[in-house]
Amino acid sequence: TLKAGSNEKAIALRNPMGEQQAVLRTSLLPGLKKVLQHNLQQGATSIRLFELGKVFQKSASAHEEEKFSLALIASGAAVPTSWQSHSQRSLDLYDLKGMIDRLVPGKINYQSWEEPLPSGMSLMLSVFCDADCVGYVGLLHPSAARELMLTGQEHPVAVAELDVATLQG
């Protein structure tokens, strides 16, 4: 299963190019958070992003694992404002769950997060495909979301990360 923010499972490089590249990435979300922040600074108001890529972790048996991961991040208005709709509902956890449900129709279910919440998260759910845990979906803690929202926006930030191989299985 994927662990949110699992730095203890990071794989260190022998000859890194610099301190920023000392370990292989264990999650795609840090990169997506930077992209979200950049888009907000450029004036975007409703953002839905994803990344599909490799992550690397040490397994319980100390073997190095390479996995394909799908990360999602969403924030801002759920629907664009127009003269017809004046309500400004923010994107939330249910919007992100709907996106995940469309990936594998009829096979996804959610359970409460069993471990202590990682730093920066306020709510998390485990995502299951059939009986296999494929990742998590959650909301950033409001203080962590405000750090990204330098533009003064006050929208929640919903995030998810899923193991693609288990999701396809």
Secondary structure by P-SEA (a helix, b strand, c coil): cccccccccbbbbccccccccccccccaaaaaaaaaaaaaaacccbbbbbbbbbbbbbccccbbbbbbbbbbbbbcccccccccccccccccaaaaaaaaaaaccccbbbbcccccccccccbbbbbbcccccccccccccaaaaaaacccccbbbbbbbbbbcccccc
